[in-house]
């Protein structure tokens, strides 16, 4: 039986945190629309439903489906119409293409891959390297296309003219560090020993369908995100050979992967905006697995959305456990705070 109340609340929460005027408006309208809430119920369990529905609709528009709804998307037309007149067109679109949307809701995953989140990961990796003094073996759970595994191939600026990371990169990520505390940043990227990305479905950005789906998850008004996405696709295409992709359950196969990493590298397991899609039991199992690894060798774990939205860094050095909160972060990496 469809839990209309739960679905309506998901859209209500999404509207509150959305930085898309169009999606905020549509979400608020959907909360009171039983037809669209019933349509949304076809999404796979555990998936962020609003992201999935809006992504499915935008994918069909990107594929060239002709409908009046297109005129309300600023990334589709040069002069979009007033978003406050969009809902009837959105509902009509969903009614006409109901079966196509249901097919997408049943198979697609919300795997937003934001290279800009590397803005707050870069100082965390610098912090890890300073503590471990070893090249970093990266294991990303929920890697999607793998953009974040190439964080050392990007350059960064933080409210100054100093360029950190790969200064020759054509990917320049700008972010704001809020508050009084500042991280100790490596001017050059710390060395990476291995790059391993795990996901239930790997998005191959050299495949048009996968690339277009990831693009469809970017909100209509976010031109800068789309530009960065395109540059990250180019970077990953050139460096794909450096990444070992594994399709599977990252929690279940983590121990086996760790056993193959030599001791001259320090293990860093990380994931951002993924754990909210993991069951409570799997979250506990993941944390227990990290602890089991820490009883044998040094390991670092970067994550958010297990218990809260803050960025956490748990680690074991010489079998001693440490738990730190890095700080607050913007969902798309525009700003972060630093508490370490």
N, C-alpha and C positions, 0 to 999 in steps of 0.2 A: 504494500500500500504506500502511495506517495505521501511523504511527510511535507505537506505544503508549508507548514509553519517554519520548519527548519530551512527549507529552500528560500523562502521569503526573507528570512533573517540573514542568509548568506548574501543575498543581493543588497540588503540594507547595510550590512557591514562593508561590503565592497564599495558602495556609493560613498560611504564616509571616508574611505582611505584612497579612493581613486583620484588621480591627477589628470583624468580625462573628463572634460565637461560633458561630452556626448555620452560616455559610458555611465557617468554619475547620474545624468538625467534618465537614461534608459533603465538603469538599475532601480531607481526609485519608482518608476512606472511599473516595472515587472513585479515588484513586491506585492502588488494588488491585482495581478493578472493571472488567474488560475490556468488559462490556456498555455501561457509561456512557462509557468512554473511546472506544469505537467510535462511540457517538452523538455525542460531542463532535467527532469528526473531520469532521463535516459543516459545521463553522464555516468561514467564509471565511478564506482564507490571510492571515496577518498580523494577525488579530484576537486580542485577549486572550481565550482560550477559556473560562476559568472565568467571567469576567464575562458573557460572551455566553450561556452555558448557564443560569446563575442568573437572568440578566435575562429570558430566554425563558420560564422556568418561572414567574417572578413575574408576567410580563405576562399569562399565561394565568390565574393566580389572580386578578389584578386584574380580569380580564374576567368573572369569576364562575364559573369552572370549579369544580365541587364535588368535593372530594376530602379525605381525612383529612390530607393534607399541610398544608392550610391551618391546622390547629390548632397547628402548630409555628412559625408566623410571628408575631412580636410586633406587627407592623403590621396583621395581619389579624384577630386575636382579642385579647380583653382579657386573658385568662389563658392564655398559650401553654404547651404541654406541654414536657416535658424534651427539650432538643435532642438528647441522647444516644440518644433513641429514634426519631429522625426519619428515619434513613437508609433503612430498609425502605419507609417511606411515600414518600420521595423517589424511590426506584428504581421503585416501583410506578407513581407518577405519570408518570415518564418512559417507562415501558413502555406505559401506556395511551395517552398523548398523544404517542407517538414521532413520528408523521408531522407533527403540528402543530409540534412542537419543531424537527424537521429543516427545515421550511419557514422558520421564523424564523431558524435558524442560517445558512441559505443567503443570506438577504437583509439581515439586520440588521447594523448597525455599532455598536461600543461607542463612544458619543459622549457620555460622561458630561460634563455641563455644570455645573461647580461655581462658583457666584457667589462662594463664600468664598475661592477662590484669588485673588480680587482683593485680599485682605488683604495679600499680598506683592507683587502687581503695583502697587498704589497707590504705595508708596514708590519703586518702580523708575520709574514714570512721572513722579513728582516729580523724581527724579534726572535723568531725560532732559530735562525742561523746564528745569531749572536750567542744564544744559549748552548746550542748543540755543537757549533763549529764543525759541521759536516755538511756535505751536499744533501739536498732535500729530495727524498723520494716521495712524490706526490701520488696520493690515491684519492680521487674525487668520486664520491657516491652521488648518483644523480647527475652525471656529467652532461647529459643532453648532447650537444655537439662538441664539447670540449674546449670552449673559448677560455675558460678560467684556468685550464691547465697550461696555457701559454702566457700567463701573467708576466713572465720575465722577458717576453718579446715586445711588451708595450712600454711606452714612456708615460711619466706622471708629473703633474704639477699640483702643488698644494698652496695656493695663495702666495706664491712667490715666483721668481724667475728661474729658480733652480729646477733642472730637469732630472728626474730620477728614473732608474731603470734603463731601458735600451733607448738611448738618446737618438739613435738613427731610425727608430721605428716611425712609420707613417701613421701609427695609432697613438694619439696624444690624449690621455685621459686626465681630465681636470676634476678636482673634488675639493670640497671645503672641510677643514678640520674645525669643528665647533668646540668651544670651551677653551680653558687655559692650558690644558696638557697637550704636549706634542710628542709623537713617537720619535725614536732615534732611527732615522731612515738610512739605509744603505744607498749611496748615490748610484752605484751599479748593482744590478740584480744579483742576489745571492745565487750560487750555483745549484742547478737542478740535476739530480742523478737519474731519475726516472719519472715518467708521466703515465699514469694509469687511470683511465676513466671507465666507470661502471654505470650502467643504466639498464632498466628493463627494455628500453628501446633506444638505441644509439641513433641520433639524428645525423645523418651524413649530409653535410652542407654542399657536397659536390652533386648530390641528388636533388633535382629541382623540387620534387614534392616535399621532401624534408625541409629544405631551405625555405620554401614558401610557407610551410606551416609555422616555423619559428618566426618568420616575418609577420604572420597573421596574429601572433600573440602580442605584438607591439601595439600599443594604443594609438589610435588615429592621429592625435595631435603631436605625437612624440617624434618629430623629424630628426632630432639629434640622435636618438636611440637607433633609428633606422640607418642613419649614416654610419654610426659606429658598428652596427651589425654588418653592414656591407664590407667595411674594412676588415672586421674580424673574420669574416668568411674568407677573404683573400689571404689573410695571414694563416688561417688554419689550413687552407688548401695547399699552401707552400710548405707547411710544417707538419702535416698530418702524419708523416712517417715517424715522427718523434713520439707519437702517442700510441700506447697500447690500449685499444678499446675492448671492453668485455661486456657482452650483453648478458645480464643476469641480475640477481638480487644482491645488492652490494653488502647487505648485512650478513647474508648467508655465506658469501664467498670471500669475505675479508681475511679471515685467518689463513686460508690457503694462499692468498696473494702475498700476504706479509711474509710467509715462510720463504718466498722466493727472492726477497730483497736482501742483499748483502749487508753486513754490519758496518761497512764503511760509509753508509748513508743513513740519515735519520728519517724515520717514517713520519709522514704528515698526512693524516686522514682529514678530509675537509668536505663540507657541503653547505650550501647557502640556499635558503628558501626551498628546501626539499623535505625536511623532517616533518612538516605539517601534513605530508601525504603518507607518512609511515604510521602504522598502527602503534598503539601504546606498548604492546608486547614487543614489537620489533625495536622500538626505541630503547627499552630496557636491555634487550639483547645486544644492541649496538654498543651501549655504554659498558656492559659486562665484557664484551669482546675487546674493547679498548683496554679495559683493566687487565684482562688476561694477557694481552700483548705487553702491557707495562710491567708485568711481573717478570718478563724475560729480557726486555730491551727497551730503550727509550722510545717514546712515541708521543706525538702531539695530535690533538683533535680540535679542529676549528669548526664551529657550527652555530646555527641559530634555529629557532622554531621547534626546538624539542620541548622546552617548557615555557619559553617566552621568546619575544622578538629580538632580544639583545644578542650581540655576538659574543660567543664564549670561546675560551681557550683552556682546555683541560690537557694536562700532560703528565708523563712519568719520566723522571730523570733519576737514574740509579735506584729504580723501584720505589721512589718516593712520589706520591701523588700531589699535584697542584691543580687548583681550580681557580681560574681567573675570568673576570668579565672584561672583555676588550672595550665595549661601549655600545652606544646606540648607533644604528646605521639607517640611512635612507634605503628603501627597497631597491632603488636603481643606482645606488652608489654616488649620488650627488653630494652627500655630506656624511660625516660620521664623527663620533666623539672617541676620545682615547683615554682609557683608565689604567693601562698597564704601567 
